Amino acid sequence: MRDQEPGVSTPIFEGRGLVKHYGSIHAVDGIDIAVGHGEIVAIVGDNGAGKSTLIKMLSGAIQPDRGEIRVEGVVHKLKGPNDARSMGIEALYQDLALLPNLDVTTNLFLGREEVCGGVLRPFGFMARRRMRHDAVERLDALQIRIPRLWGTPVSSLSGGQRQSVAIARALVWASKVVILDEPTAALGVAQARAVLELSQRIRDTGTSVVIISHILPHVLELADRVVVVRHGRKAADLAAHEVTQDRLIALIVGSEEGDGYAAAPALGEQGEDEVPGVAFGRAAAADLGEG
């Protein structure tokens, strides 16, 4: 199903009327979100606002109760993450989804292993030498520097290095959209800066980026647009250059209502049990102190 031919005016990726309930909990309640070609869209909100549930629906990890996902104007039913990946949409979740006993190269090619050709092909032997060569080429193209690409399990790397491996895997394979859930949360200042610069380089190649972050200075520096989510609904959708950090905080905690926002007694996102406003206040204070 297509409303119009893909083009500059057609978002590369969008969700329309997305709804996800867990019993009486309204995790996401009728959110519309659109991502343009080569655009960075940041999603911000308090703990329990529905951000992670939203991006899991966008990436096929969970199924919406209502609503639709469109890629280049065409409606798609994403039955799982592999459906999203087949369309060039990659996601990095907070749990990283790395196999700690395998090395970096094997983790990069997880689910996409290259196999030997010729008489060995029917036996499914992995082409490890070709995978190592391709891993170096792909990471070099993105200017990603990760030590010890093979022979050393990921479990021996630092937390920041493991985060970098997971980010690299998402970016290496994304051809249309990459979705990042708190990609800088476990990183130091220098590594966080590298992730921001990498996201900008990815955007410059034409790949769109959707990023969740609670670090508002990073959001305003990186994003083209900012979507504020509160109580499972979209509170605001603003151009990043038109909004200040103070206004974002006001929209997040509810002291300012965004255009079209209607208050609802939604209880928040499953799995996040902090009191809205309290946790963000601590995070915002820490971030303002850093900046």
Backbone as CSV, one residue per row, in Angstrom:
resi,resn,N_x,N_y,N_z,CA_x,CA_y,CA_z,C_x,C_y,C_z
1,MET,0.856,-1.203,0.000,0.000,0.000,0.000,0.883,1.240,0.000
2,ARG,0.641,2.171,-0.904,1.460,3.363,-1.041,0.552,4.577,-1.277
3,ASP,0.789,5.628,-0.477,-0.005,6.844,-0.661,0.532,7.698,-1.801
4,GLN,1.877,7.701,-1.942,2.495,8.516,-2.973,3.832,7.906,-3.331
5,GLU,4.350,8.323,-4.461,5.641,7.793,-4.874,6.738,8.307,-3.956
6,PRO,7.737,7.408,-3.646,8.824,7.873,-2.798,9.541,9.047,-3.441
7,GLY,9.967,9.975,-2.630,10.690,11.132,-3.121,11.190,11.936,-1.957
8,VAL,11.604,13.151,-2.249,12.158,14.004,-1.205,11.133,14.274,-0.120
9,SER,9.842,14.439,-0.516,8.801,14.787,0.438,8.298,13.587,1.226
10,THR,8.650,12.383,0.825,8.194,11.180,1.507,9.192,10.785,2.583
11,PRO,8.772,10.681,3.843,9.707,10.230,4.886,10.264,8.857,4.537
12,ILE,11.505,8.648,4.865,12.089,7.335,4.607,11.520,6.295,5.555
13,PHE,11.052,6.753,6.728,10.623,5.824,7.763,9.622,6.539,8.658
14,GLU,8.513,5.889,8.954,7.546,6.541,9.846,6.652,5.516,10.538
15,GLY,6.165,5.926,11.695,5.146,5.174,12.410,3.916,6.050,12.539
16,ARG,2.753,5.470,12.291,1.505,6.232,12.347,0.542,5.600,13.346
17,GLY,0.108,6.393,14.315,-0.891,5.940,15.276,-0.468,4.727,16.072
18,LEU,0.801,4.642,16.438,1.310,3.454,17.121,0.773,3.370,18.547
19,VAL,0.262,2.188,18.888,-0.330,1.946,20.201,0.214,0.632,20.747
20,LYS,0.606,0.640,22.025,1.004,-0.594,22.701,0.569,-0.521,24.156
21,HIS,-0.314,-1.465,24.545,-0.791,-1.548,25.916,-0.306,-2.857,26.549
22,TYR,0.005,-2.797,27.821,0.273,-3.995,28.614,-0.772,-4.033,29.721
23,GLY,-1.893,-4.673,29.433,-2.996,-4.619,30.376,-3.502,-3.190,30.485
24,SER,-3.522,-2.660,31.703,-3.993,-1.285,31.908,-2.900,-0.255,31.678
25,ILE,-1.685,-0.712,31.417,-0.565,0.212,31.213,-0.505,0.625,29.748
26,HIS,-0.601,1.917,29.495,-0.534,2.463,28.145,0.923,2.852,27.882
27,ALA,1.711,1.925,27.360,3.126,2.215,27.125,3.295,3.235,26.011
28,VAL,2.581,3.039,24.916,2.576,3.987,23.795,1.130,4.140,23.363
29,ASP,0.668,5.378,23.231,-0.747,5.623,23.019,-0.968,6.598,21.861
30,GLY,-0.870,6.071,20.636,-1.207,6.858,19.456,-0.129,7.817,18.989
31,ILE,1.110,7.357,18.950,2.221,8.228,18.549,2.431,8.166,17.038
32,ASP,2.590,9.355,16.434,3.044,9.487,15.040,4.482,9.985,15.068
33,ILE,5.337,9.355,14.270,6.726,9.812,14.166,7.210,9.571,12.746
34,ALA,7.907,10.546,12.180,8.423,10.435,10.816,9.890,10.835,10.805
35,VAL,10.656,10.143,9.968,12.095,10.400,9.845,12.400,10.659,8.376
36,GLY,13.012,11.802,8.100,13.344,12.148,6.727,14.640,11.505,6.263
37,HIS,14.920,11.597,4.985,16.156,11.069,4.418,17.348,11.841,4.988
38,GLY,18.335,11.121,5.508,19.530,11.759,6.026,19.267,12.678,7.202
39,GLU,18.296,12.342,8.026,17.909,13.186,9.164,18.229,12.479,10.472
40,ILE,18.625,13.248,11.483,18.809,12.719,12.831,17.644,13.191,13.691
41,VAL,16.864,12.239,14.191,15.724,12.541,15.049,16.022,11.996,16.441
42,ALA,15.974,12.860,17.441,16.184,12.449,18.827,14.831,12.286,19.512
43,ILE,14.711,11.221,20.308,13.518,10.996,21.119,13.915,11.164,22.576
44,VAL,13.255,12.079,23.277,13.582,12.334,24.675,12.319,12.202,25.510
45,GLY,12.518,11.938,26.798,11.395,11.800,27.701,11.870,11.256,29.029
46,ASP,10.998,11.335,30.018,11.319,10.856,31.346,11.376,9.324,31.363
47,ASN,11.888,8.754,32.445,11.802,7.309,32.633,10.333,6.909,32.646
48,GLY,9.999,5.849,31.907,8.623,5.398,31.833,7.774,6.122,30.828
49,ALA,8.368,6.986,30.006,7.572,7.764,29.055,7.089,6.937,27.874
50,GLY,7.800,5.848,27.550,7.422,5.008,26.412,8.425,4.998,25.282
51,LYS,9.603,5.583,25.513,10.601,5.721,24.436,11.081,4.367,23.928
52,SER,11.492,3.492,24.846,12.047,2.197,24.424,10.989,1.330,23.759
53,THR,9.767,1.347,24.272,8.686,0.601,23.626,8.455,1.109,22.210
54,LEU,8.518,2.430,22.042,8.313,3.021,20.720,9.359,2.528,19.727
55,ILE,10.633,2.586,20.087,11.653,2.188,19.115,11.661,0.683,18.891
56,LYS,11.211,-0.092,19.882,11.119,-1.544,19.660,10.015,-1.869,18.665
57,MET,8.950,-1.084,18.658,7.930,-1.264,17.622,8.477,-0.850,16.261
58,LEU,9.215,0.253,16.226,9.763,0.732,14.955,10.770,-0.248,14.356
59,SER,11.442,-1.020,15.209,12.476,-1.946,14.721,11.998,-3.389,14.652
60,GLY,10.708,-3.634,14.909,10.156,-4.978,14.769,10.342,-5.884,15.964
61,ALA,10.944,-5.380,17.057,11.191,-6.232,18.227,9.902,-6.587,18.950
62,ILE,8.923,-5.682,18.953,7.600,-5.976,19.484,6.557,-5.488,18.490
63,GLN,5.369,-6.066,18.559,4.324,-5.739,17.594,3.367,-4.714,18.200
64,PRO,3.033,-3.660,17.462,2.047,-2.695,17.978,0.658,-3.310,18.027
65,ASP,-0.142,-2.858,18.989,-1.547,-3.289,19.039,-2.334,-2.634,17.912
66,ARG,-1.985,-1.391,17.610,-2.601,-0.668,16.485,-1.550,0.230,15.857
67,GLY,-1.855,0.695,14.655,-0.928,1.575,13.960,-0.173,0.863,12.869
68,GLU,0.651,1.604,12.136,1.373,1.032,11.014,2.764,1.629,10.883
69,ILE,3.655,0.839,10.294,5.021,1.253,9.990,5.142,1.414,8.480
70,ARG,5.734,2.530,8.053,5.935,2.766,6.632,7.419,2.982,6.346
71,VAL,7.893,2.383,5.286,9.256,2.573,4.803,9.166,3.112,3.386
72,GLU,9.650,4.331,3.189,9.570,5.016,1.900,8.137,5.034,1.363
73,GLY,7.183,5.300,2.258,5.794,5.445,1.866,5.001,4.165,1.766
74,VAL,5.655,3.016,1.912,4.991,1.726,1.771,4.746,1.120,3.149
75,VAL,3.528,0.659,3.410,3.188,0.043,4.688,3.817,-1.346,4.776
76,HIS,4.506,-1.610,5.895,5.107,-2.920,6.135,4.682,-3.427,7.507
77,LYS,4.409,-4.710,7.605,4.172,-5.347,8.895,5.461,-6.033,9.319
78,LEU,6.109,-5.474,10.334,7.375,-6.030,10.807,7.090,-7.136,11.820
79,LYS,7.303,-8.381,11.409,7.028,-9.512,12.294,8.178,-9.803,13.245
80,GLY,9.317,-9.158,13.002,10.483,-9.348,13.855,11.621,-8.470,13.375
81,PRO,12.713,-8.412,14.146,13.856,-7.581,13.752,14.436,-7.933,12.389
82,ASN,14.360,-9.205,11.990,14.913,-9.579,10.685,14.165,-8.915,9.538
83,ASP,12.859,-8.691,9.717,12.101,-7.980,8.686,12.617,-6.557,8.540
84,ALA,12.899,-5.914,9.685,13.433,-4.548,9.636,14.826,-4.537,9.012
85,ARG,15.658,-5.495,9.395,17.018,-5.547,8.850,17.010,-5.746,7.348
86,SER,16.073,-6.549,6.860,16.014,-6.802,5.410,15.701,-5.534,4.632
87,MET,15.147,-4.529,5.316,14.846,-3.247,4.675,15.872,-2.178,5.013
88,GLY,16.993,-2.569,5.616,18.057,-1.611,5.893,17.879,-0.845,7.183
89,ILE,17.074,-1.380,8.122,16.830,-0.726,9.404,17.503,-1.538,10.501
90,GLU,18.435,-0.916,11.200,19.165,-1.586,12.272,18.884,-0.886,13.590
91,ALA,18.928,-1.654,14.682,18.661,-1.078,16.001,19.695,-1.561,17.011
92,LEU,20.067,-0.658,17.893,20.924,-0.983,19.036,20.119,-0.706,20.298
93,TYR,19.874,-1.780,21.073,19.139,-1.635,22.318,20.118,-1.503,23.482
94,GLN,19.587,-1.181,24.649,20.455,-0.933,25.797,21.181,-2.186,26.270
95,ASP,20.633,-3.389,25.983,21.299,-4.615,26.432,22.434,-5.053,25.505
96,LEU,22.657,-4.337,24.402,23.754,-4.530,23.429,23.637,-5.801,22.599
97,ALA,23.123,-6.918,23.175,22.922,-8.171,22.436,24.206,-8.699,21.805
98,LEU,25.301,-8.669,22.567,26.563,-9.261,22.124,26.741,-10.639,22.756
99,LEU,27.458,-11.517,22.056,27.813,-12.816,22.622,29.214,-12.697,23.207
100,PRO,29.344,-12.707,24.545,30.621,-12.370,25.183,31.754,-13.343,24.918
101,ASN,31.430,-14.605,24.574,32.485,-15.597,24.351,33.018,-15.590,22.920
102,LEU,32.442,-14.734,22.055,32.897,-14.638,20.664,33.655,-13.342,20.453
103,ASP,34.504,-13.319,19.402,35.325,-12.126,19.169,34.530,-11.046,18.432
104,VAL,35.189,-9.917,18.189,34.521,-8.762,17.604,33.996,-9.076,16.207
105,THR,34.831,-9.685,15.368,34.422,-9.971,13.991,33.193,-10.866,13.956
106,THR,33.181,-11.920,14.769,32.042,-12.840,14.785,30.785,-12.131,15.254
107,ASN,30.903,-11.233,16.236,29.753,-10.473,16.699,29.252,-9.510,15.627
108,LEU,30.173,-8.921,14.875,29.753,-8.012,13.802,28.929,-8.735,12.746
109,PHE,29.287,-9.992,12.458,28.619,-10.755,11.406,27.556,-11.707,11.960
110,LEU,27.157,-11.531,13.214,26.192,-12.424,13.840,24.889,-12.432,13.054
111,GLY,24.500,-13.609,12.587,23.296,-13.731,11.773,23.514,-13.417,10.307
112,ARG,24.726,-12.966,9.966,25.057,-12.647,8.573,26.381,-13.303,8.177
113,GLU,26.673,-14.421,8.767,27.958,-15.075,8.548,28.183,-15.393,7.067
114,GLU,29.386,-15.130,6.592,29.755,-15.486,5.226,30.301,-16.908,5.226
115,VAL,29.934,-17.684,4.207,30.361,-19.079,4.144,31.284,-19.295,2.948
116,CYS,32.082,-20.327,3.066,33.022,-20.659,1.985,32.255,-21.089,0.734
117,GLY,32.836,-20.803,-0.412,32.241,-21.209,-1.672,32.781,-22.548,-2.136
118,GLY,32.480,-22.884,-3.372,32.999,-24.105,-3.972,32.444,-25.354,-3.315
119,VAL,33.290,-26.373,-3.234,32.838,-27.669,-2.716,32.522,-27.613,-1.231
120,LEU,33.037,-26.594,-0.527,32.792,-26.497,0.915,31.459,-25.813,1.247
121,ARG,30.854,-25.149,0.262,29.650,-24.369,0.542,28.517,-25.189,1.163
122,PRO,28.233,-26.413,0.652,27.126,-27.175,1.244,27.346,-27.507,2.720
123,PHE,28.596,-27.482,3.176,28.882,-27.851,4.569,28.774,-26.648,5.515
124,GLY,28.630,-25.439,4.975,28.400,-24.262,5.798,29.595,-23.778,6.589
125,PHE,30.828,-24.069,6.106,32.006,-23.562,6.811,32.087,-22.045,6.655
126,MET,32.343,-21.348,7.766,32.427,-19.894,7.703,33.723,-19.441,7.032
127,ALA,33.614,-18.427,6.194,34.781,-17.846,5.519,35.398,-16.805,6.455
128,ARG,36.132,-17.272,7.453,36.623,-16.385,8.516,37.600,-15.338,7.967
129,ARG,38.461,-15.740,7.051,39.431,-14.783,6.514,38.720,-13.662,5.777
130,ARG,37.692,-14.010,4.983,36.951,-12.982,4.255,36.161,-12.091,5.223
131,MET,35.609,-12.687,6.279,34.871,-11.904,7.267,35.798,-10.914,7.975
132,ARG,37.013,-11.346,8.294,37.963,-10.443,8.949,38.334,-9.280,8.034
133,HIS,38.573,-9.608,6.771,38.915,-8.567,5.792,37.763,-7.583,5.644
134,ASP,36.527,-8.114,5.531,35.355,-7.249,5.368,35.127,-6.405,6.612
135,ALA,35.369,-6.981,7.802,35.190,-6.233,9.046,36.126,-5.034,9.088
136,VAL,37.386,-5.242,8.718,38.359,-4.141,8.711,37.927,-3.063,7.722
137,GLU,37.503,-3.468,6.528,37.094,-2.503,5.509,35.872,-1.691,5.942
138,ARG,34.876,-2.383,6.492,33.647,-1.711,6.884,33.888,-0.738,8.031
139,LEU,34.687,-1.155,9.010,34.970,-0.281,10.151,35.843,0.900,9.744
140,ASP,36.800,0.650,8.857,37.645,1.749,8.365,36.814,2.786,7.610
141,ALA,35.835,2.306,6.836,34.990,3.228,6.067,34.210,4.161,6.990
142,LEU,33.866,3.663,8.179,33.139,4.475,9.159,34.086,5.167,10.141
143,GLN,35.388,4.961,9.962,36.407,5.525,10.859,36.187,5.067,12.299
144,ILE,35.843,3.792,12.457,35.661,3.195,13.782,36.913,2.413,14.135
145,ARG,37.475,2.700,15.286,38.700,2.030,15.730,38.395,1.126,16.911
146,ILE,38.458,-0.181,16.694,38.238,-1.164,17.759,39.448,-2.099,17.783
147,PRO,40.128,-2.227,18.917,41.293,-3.102,18.976,40.886,-4.578,18.973
148,ARG,41.780,-5.418,18.520,41.623,-6.878,18.598,40.305,-7.349,17.989
149,LEU,40.219,-7.259,16.673,38.986,-7.633,15.989,38.732,-9.136,16.003
150,TRP,39.757,-9.943,16.151,39.548,-11.389,16.170,40.505,-12.047,17.160
151,GLY,40.094,-13.227,17.613,40.934,-14.019,18.515,40.759,-13.705,19.992
152,THR,40.071,-12.621,20.318,39.884,-12.235,21.710,38.391,-12.080,21.981
153,PRO,37.849,-12.762,22.997,36.411,-12.652,23.257,36.015,-11.241,23.669
154,VAL,34.808,-10.869,23.311,34.295,-9.547,23.642,34.261,-9.323,25.151
155,SER,34.127,-10.397,25.923,34.065,-10.280,27.381,35.331,-9.678,27.977
156,SER,36.453,-9.742,27.237,37.715,-9.197,27.745,37.849,-7.698,27.475
157,LEU,36.927,-7.134,26.700,36.979,-5.713,26.393,36.353,-4.905,27.533
158,SER,36.674,-3.638,27.581,36.068,-2.753,28.571,34.599,-2.506,28.214
159,GLY,33.848,-1.971,29.166,32.443,-1.673,28.910,32.270,-0.715,27.749
160,GLY,33.126,0.302,27.693,33.047,1.256,26.595,33.363,0.616,25.257
161,GLN,34.348,-0.295,25.238,34.699,-0.974,23.995,33.567,-1.891,23.532
162,ARG,32.916,-2.579,24.471,31.773,-3.424,24.100,30.643,-2.581,23.526
163,GLN,30.418,-1.423,24.127,29.397,-0.517,23.597,29.758,-0.090,22.176
164,SER,31.039,0.162,21.943,31.491,0.569,20.614,31.275,-0.543,19.593
165,VAL,31.509,-1.795,19.999,31.289,-2.930,19.102,29.817,-3.013,18.709
166,ALA,28.923,-2.868,19.701,27.489,-2.950,19.419,27.044,-1.809,18.508
167,ILE,27.552,-0.611,18.769,27.219,0.537,17.918,27.728,0.308,16.501
168,ALA,28.959,-0.182,16.396,29.548,-0.439,15.077,28.727,-1.449,14.295
169,ARG,28.252,-2.500,14.961,27.461,-3.523,14.267,26.187,-2.922,13.678
170,ALA,25.527,-2.058,14.454,24.310,-1.428,13.941,24.619,-0.515,12.765
171,LEU,25.674,0.274,12.882,25.989,1.251,11.843,26.519,0.604,10.571
172,VAL,27.279,-0.473,10.723,27.874,-1.144,9.560,26.800,-1.673,8.618
173,TRP,25.684,-2.178,9.183,24.697,-2.853,8.354,23.511,-1.980,7.966
174,ALA,23.354,-0.822,8.611,22.195,0.028,8.309,22.387,0.723,6.965
175,SER,21.417,0.597,6.080,21.480,1.300,4.792,20.437,2.406,4.693
176,LYS,19.372,2.326,5.507,18.342,3.370,5.492,18.249,4.094,6.830
177,VAL,18.077,3.336,7.911,17.855,3.929,9.231,18.602,3.126,10.281
178,VAL,19.244,3.837,11.219,19.820,3.178,12.389,19.167,3.779,13.625
179,ILE,18.726,2.912,14.543,18.033,3.318,15.765,18.935,3.008,16.951
180,LEU,19.258,4.020,17.746,20.200,3.879,18.849,19.512,4.252,20.162
181,ASP,19.482,3.307,21.102,18.866,3.544,22.414,19.963,3.817,23.435
182,GLU,20.115,5.066,23.845,21.133,5.502,24.814,22.535,4.997,24.438
183,PRO,23.025,5.317,23.244,24.310,4.763,22.797,25.513,5.260,23.587
184,THR,25.399,6.415,24.253,26.551,6.962,24.983,26.463,6.735,26.484
185,ALA,25.470,5.938,26.920,25.213,5.819,28.360,26.405,5.250,29.121
186,ALA,27.134,4.291,28.533,28.232,3.641,29.254,29.605,4.151,28.814
187,LEU,29.631,5.255,28.089,30.883,5.725,27.504,31.449,6.917,28.259
188,GLY,32.773,7.051,28.199,33.439,8.226,28.734,33.269,9.407,27.800
189,VAL,33.845,10.538,28.191,33.667,11.771,27.426,34.209,11.628,26.010
190,ALA,35.420,11.103,25.870,36.035,10.984,24.542,35.260,10.010,23.659
191,GLN,34.832,8.869,24.241,34.098,7.881,23.458,32.718,8.406,23.069
192,ALA,32.073,9.138,23.982,30.762,9.728,23.665,30.891,10.723,22.521
193,ARG,31.959,11.526,22.552,32.212,12.474,21.467,32.386,11.742,20.135
194,ALA,33.087,10.600,20.168,33.301,9.826,18.945,31.978,9.305,18.387
195,VAL,31.064,8.880,19.282,29.752,8.393,18.833,28.956,9.516,18.185
196,LEU,29.000,10.711,18.762,28.289,11.853,18.175,28.825,12.168,16.783
197,GLU,30.148,12.191,16.653,30.751,12.487,15.356,30.423,11.393,14.338
198,LEU,30.408,10.143,14.815,30.088,9.024,13.930,28.645,9.118,13.443
199,SER,27.730,9.482,14.325,26.324,9.638,13.929,26.179,10.720,12.864
200,GLN,26.946,11.791,13.004,26.893,12.861,12.002,27.449,12.387,10.655
201,ARG,28.515,11.583,10.701,29.067,11.054,9.448,28.076,10.112,8.771
202,ILE,27.398,9.299,9.578,26.389,8.394,9.035,25.278,9.199,8.363
203,ARG,24.833,10.265,9.035,23.791,11.133,8.468,24.257,11.743,7.149
204,ASP,25.532,12.127,7.084,26.059,12.757,5.879,26.120,11.798,4.694
205,THR,26.122,10.489,4.956,26.109,9.500,3.870,24.690,9.246,3.361
206,GLY,23.685,9.822,4.048,22.303,9.638,3.630,21.503,8.690,4.486
207,THR,22.152,8.014,5.433,21.445,7.121,6.349,20.849,7.945,7.486
208,SER,19.596,7.707,7.787,18.913,8.438,8.855,19.209,7.802,10.208
209,VAL,19.141,8.611,11.254,19.453,8.156,12.610,18.314,8.537,13.537
210,VAL,17.850,7.566,14.325,16.897,7.817,15.412,17.627,7.483,16.704
211,ILE,17.692,8.432,17.621,18.489,8.241,18.826,17.690,8.626,20.060
212,ILE,17.725,7.757,21.067,17.188,8.078,22.387,18.354,8.502,23.261
213,SER,18.212,9.624,23.935,19.260,10.068,24.850,18.649,10.964,25.911
214,HIS,19.184,10.851,27.144,18.759,11.756,28.220,19.766,12.892,28.405
215,ILE,20.847,12.878,27.611,21.875,13.911,27.726,21.494,15.042,26.763
216,LEU,20.804,16.025,27.284,20.199,17.044,26.433,21.206,17.888,25.649
217,PRO,22.376,18.232,26.198,23.355,18.943,25.355,23.743,18.140,24.116
218,HIS,23.868,16.811,24.255,24.162,15.969,23.098,23.010,16.012,22.102
219,VAL,21.790,15.954,22.614,20.611,15.972,21.747,20.579,17.242,20.910
220,LEU,20.767,18.382,21.546,20.667,19.655,20.835,21.821,19.861,19.867
221,GLU,22.968,19.286,20.177,24.116,19.396,19.270,23.952,18.506,18.045
222,LEU,23.383,17.324,18.250,23.387,16.302,17.216,22.144,16.316,16.327
223,ALA,20.977,16.500,16.930,19.723,16.221,16.234,19.299,17.346,15.297
224,ASP,18.567,16.951,14.250,17.870,17.906,13.404,16.482,18.206,13.976
225,ARG,15.842,17.177,14.531,14.547,17.337,15.172,14.535,16.589,16.498
226,VAL,13.686,17.073,17.416,13.547,16.443,18.729,12.079,16.114,18.959
227,VAL,11.809,14.849,19.269,10.455,14.408,19.609,10.413,14.148,21.107
228,VAL,9.500,14.822,21.788,9.342,14.656,23.238,8.174,13.715,23.498
229,VAL,8.424,12.661,24.286,7.392,11.680,24.632,7.092,11.789,26.124
230,ARG,5.801,11.859,26.454,5.400,11.916,27.860,4.139,11.082,28.066
231,HIS,4.173,10.188,29.052,3.028,9.326,29.363,2.543,8.574,28.137
232,GLY,3.471,8.118,27.303,3.101,7.309,26.150,2.585,8.076,24.959
233,ARG,2.567,9.419,25.042,2.088,10.235,23.929,3.150,11.222,23.481
234,LYS,3.022,11.674,22.241,3.971,12.667,21.735,3.579,14.040,22.257
235,ALA,4.464,14.618,23.076,4.195,15.932,23.656,4.625,17.052,22.736
236,ALA,5.659,16.828,21.922,6.142,17.877,21.020,7.025,17.256,19.954
237,ASP,7.100,17.936,18.809,7.981,17.550,17.697,8.554,18.855,17.159
238,LEU,9.834,19.128,17.475,10.409,20.449,17.255,11.723,20.376,16.493
239,ALA,11.992,21.403,15.698,13.322,21.544,15.109,14.312,21.834,16.222
240,ALA,15.444,21.134,16.217,16.390,21.254,17.323,16.917,22.676,17.482
241,HIS,17.085,23.392,16.376,17.646,24.738,16.467,16.645,25.753,17.016
242,GLU,15.380,25.342,17.159,14.353,26.250,17.651,14.028,26.045,19.121
243,VAL,14.697,25.104,19.779,14.347,24.784,21.159,15.581,24.894,22.053
244,THR,15.362,25.305,23.286,16.448,25.394,24.267,16.388,24.196,25.206
245,GLN,17.465,24.008,25.932,17.502,22.911,26.900,16.436,23.106,27.981
246,ASP,16.262,24.326,28.443,15.272,24.589,29.486,13.856,24.263,29.000
247,ARG,13.573,24.601,27.739,12.235,24.297,27.227,12.038,22.790,27.072
248,LEU,13.076,22.077,26.651,12.969,20.628,26.551,12.647,20.016,27.914
249,ILE,13.337,20.476,28.961,13.082,19.961,30.305,11.636,20.250,30.704
250,ALA,11.144,21.450,30.391,9.763,21.803,30.720,8.773,20.886,30.007
251,LEU,9.047,20.575,28.732,8.174,19.676,27.984,8.231,18.257,28.528
252,ILE,9.409,17.825,28.934,9.577,16.461,29.430,8.839,16.253,30.749
253,VAL,8.954,17.202,31.665,8.339,17.030,32.986,6.894,17.501,33.027
254,GLY,6.423,18.182,31.959,5.019,18.547,31.876,4.670,19.926,32.362
255,SER,5.675,20.764,32.651,5.361,22.129,33.059,5.019,23.010,31.868
256,GLU,5.259,22.494,30.645,4.806,23.148,29.417,4.180,22.101,28.533
257,GLU,3.026,22.405,27.960,2.343,21.481,27.066,2.760,21.750,25.628
258,GLY,3.129,20.697,24.897,3.449,20.855,23.489,2.179,20.936,22.654
259,ASP,2.341,21.278,21.381,1.204,21.391,20.472,0.499,20.046,20.329
260,GLY,-0.795,20.056,20.557,-1.590,18.855,20.308,-1.501,17.813,21.387
261,TYR,-0.827,18.103,22.496,-0.707,17.084,23.539,-1.945,17.086,24.412
262,ALA,-2.485,15.901,24.662,-3.623,15.750,25.563,-3.217,14.858,26.718
263,ALA,-3.413,15.331,27.924,-3.023,14.547,29.093,-3.843,13.272,29.156
264,ALA,-3.187,12.196,29.625,-3.868,10.905,29.747,-3.351,10.211,30.993
265,PRO,-4.172,9.375,31.609,-3.750,8.709,32.838,-2.915,7.477,32.568
266,ALA,-2.033,7.539,31.551,-1.177,6.389,31.249,-0.162,6.211,32.359
267,LEU,0.159,4.958,32.627,1.030,4.648,33.756,2.490,4.540,33.384
268,GLY,2.803,4.485,32.084,4.220,4.436,31.718,4.583,3.168,31.008
269,GLU,5.866,2.989,30.836,6.408,1.910,30.010,6.737,0.708,30.863
270,GLN,6.404,-0.465,30.412,6.679,-1.686,31.153,8.169,-1.832,31.395
271,GLY,8.536,-2.178,32.615,9.935,-2.422,32.922,10.646,-1.208,33.460
272,GLU,10.001,-0.029,33.509,10.631,1.158,34.060,9.749,1.629,35.207
273,ASP,10.285,1.598,36.438,9.417,1.792,37.583,9.779,3.016,38.419
274,GLU,10.593,3.936,37.862,10.910,5.127,38.619,9.790,6.143,38.491
275,VAL,9.635,6.979,39.525,8.581,7.985,39.528,8.899,9.044,38.486
276,PRO,7.974,9.326,37.542,8.236,10.350,36.522,8.623,11.674,37.153
277,GLY,9.636,12.311,36.570,10.070,13.609,37.051,11.228,13.512,38.001
278,VAL,11.216,12.511,38.908,12.261,12.405,39.920,13.561,11.936,39.293
279,ALA,13.490,10.818,38.543,14.711,10.273,37.948,15.287,11.257,36.948
280,PHE,14.421,11.889,36.149,14.949,12.810,35.157,15.589,14.018,35.816
281,GLY,15.020,14.449,36.941,15.613,15.582,37.631,17.046,15.315,38.022
282,ARG,17.324,14.098,38.489,18.691,13.745,38.851,19.577,13.725,37.621
283,ALA,19.074,13.099,36.535,19.878,13.005,35.309,20.142,14.382,34.727
284,ALA,19.117,15.218,34.721,19.278,16.548,34.141,20.275,17.355,34.935
285,ALA,20.225,17.235,36.259,21.188,17.976,37.075,22.595,17.523,36.794
286,ALA,22.775,16.201,36.636,24.119,15.680,36.359,24.609,16.162,35.003
287,ASP,23.713,16.136,34.008,24.108,16.537,32.651,24.454,18.023,32.598
288,LEU,23.656,18.840,33.280,23.932,20.271,33.289,25.247,20.542,33.972
289,GLY,25.566,19.713,34.990,26.849,19.882,35.654,28.005,19.560,34.755
290,GLU,27.808,18.526,33.889,28.889,18.154,32.974,29.111,19.230,31.924
291,GLY,27.968,19.828,31.451,28.078,20.762,30.327,28.441,22.151,30.771
